[in-house]
Amino acid sequence: MDKSLKNKVIFITGASRGIGREIALRCARDGAKIVIAAKSAEPHPTLEGTIFSVAEEVEKAGGKALPLAVDVREEAAVSNAVAKAVDVFGGIDILVNNASAINLGSTSDISMKRFDLIFSVNVRATFMCSKLCIPHLKKSSNPHILNLSPPLSMNPKWFKKHVAYTMSKYGMSMCTLGMAEEFKKDGIAVNSLWPKTLIATAAIAVNISRLLYHASRKPLIVADAAYEIITTDSRALTGNFFIDETILRQRGVTDFKQYSMHRFIPVIKDIFVDS
């Protein structure tokens, strides 16, 4: 089948910066139609990027852009965004559930307000965006849902320090596990993708550590891996928990230094990665 995403409609949550933005730009190079669904309509004081700045980049890269201010926690907002995407672009071929909230607090430290936030953004929004896009995905010739979430594991070490966050990210992965089987008959591929190493996003630089930022890989590696997944026949690739480096190696990539923020600083493995 044709690997090009030309004229494919790709709905990406949290696409105003970081990995979501990079996936949008990678797809735009094929001439895809990108729905940039994110909260950031106004510039953030410390984080770069808005839905409108990414829309400009998408257009310059060769794609078509539809920037939509969307809080993925709000059903009406997501429903309206899906309807707008279908009205403007004629359908939806691919959904990328990239929006995510992080809090690595322990059970004792995390507030219930923060707990509710990470579950609303990570689990509920992934489920809801998928649910609302599925009627349109069923009409596509090569429909995909891609969740940015880790492989499922019952290793207690991934729960010990941040059980709330782990449960929320695994909730996204359970959407992959269940929906892949539920919609296999419809030809809708549902897969998860997770980075092997830390990824250099503004969130890490601003909220965690500038040192870790430099020991990370560029978001492009996740975008390249996502591209490989969503350009594959949906009926032949579903229910998988991919690691970015692994699938790229399978598809012939050998130079991973190209993705390092600094070629001579060793990269650090991400959480939820056992090997």
C-alpha positions, 0 to 999 in steps of 0.5 A, a space after each residue: 500500500 502507498 505509505 504516503 499520508 497525502 490528504 490523510 486527516 490526522 487529529 492530534 491532541 496536545 499538538 501545540 508543542 513537544 512530541 505532538 508538534 513533531 508528529 504534526 510536522 512529520 506528517 505535514 511533509 507528506 501533505 497531510 491534513 492536520 487537526 491541531 487540537 490543544 489548549 494553547 491558543 495563547 502564548 505560555 509564559 515559559 513554554 513555547 508554541 501555540 496551536 496557531 504557531 504550529 499551524 503555520 509550521 504545518 503549512 510551511 512543511 507542506 500540509 494543511 492545518 486546522 488549529 482548534 483550541 480544545 480542552 480534552 477533558 471537556 466532552 463538548 469541546 472534543 465533540 465540537 472539534 471532531 465535528 469541525 474536523 469532519 466538516 472542514 477536511 471531510 473525515 478523520 483517518 488517524 487519531 493520535 492521543 498525545 495529550 498527557 499530564 504528568 505528576 510523579 508525586 507519591 501517594 502521600 504527596 499528590 493532591 486529589 486535584 492533581 490526581 483527578 487532572 492526570 486521570 482526566 487528561 490521560 485516561 478519560 481523554 484518551 478513551 473519549 477522543 477515541 470513542 468520538 473519532 471511531 465512527 469516522 475512522 470506520 469510514 477510512 481506508 487505513 484507520 489508526 489510533 496511536 496512544 502515546 503510552 507505555 508497555 503494560 507491566 506488573 513490575 512493582 518498581 513502576 508503581 512504587 514511587 508514583 502509583 497515580 501517574 503509573 495507573 493513568 499512563 497504563 490506563 491509556 495502554 489498557 485502551 490500546 489493549 481493549 480497543 485493538 480487539 474491539 475494533 479489529 473487525 472494523 480494520 481500525 489499528 490501535 497501538 501504543 508508542 513509548 520512547 526508549 529514552 527521555 525526550 527533550 521537551 520543554 516540559 522536561 527543561 522547565 519542570 524537571 532538569 536542564 541536565 536531563 534535557 541535554 541527556 535526552 533524544 529529540 522529539 523527532 525520533 518519536 515522530 519518525 516511529 509514529 510515522 512508521 506505525 500509521 503508514 502501515 496497513 491497519 489490518 496488519 498492525 494492531 494491539 502493539 506496545 511499540 518502543 520508538 527505537 525498536 520499531 525504527 530498527 525494525 524498519 532499517 534505521 541504524 543511526 540513532 546519534 542523529 536523534 541525540 540532543 548532544 552526540 557525546 552525552 549518553 542518553 538516559 532511559 525513560 521510565 516504564 522501559 524494562 530493557 
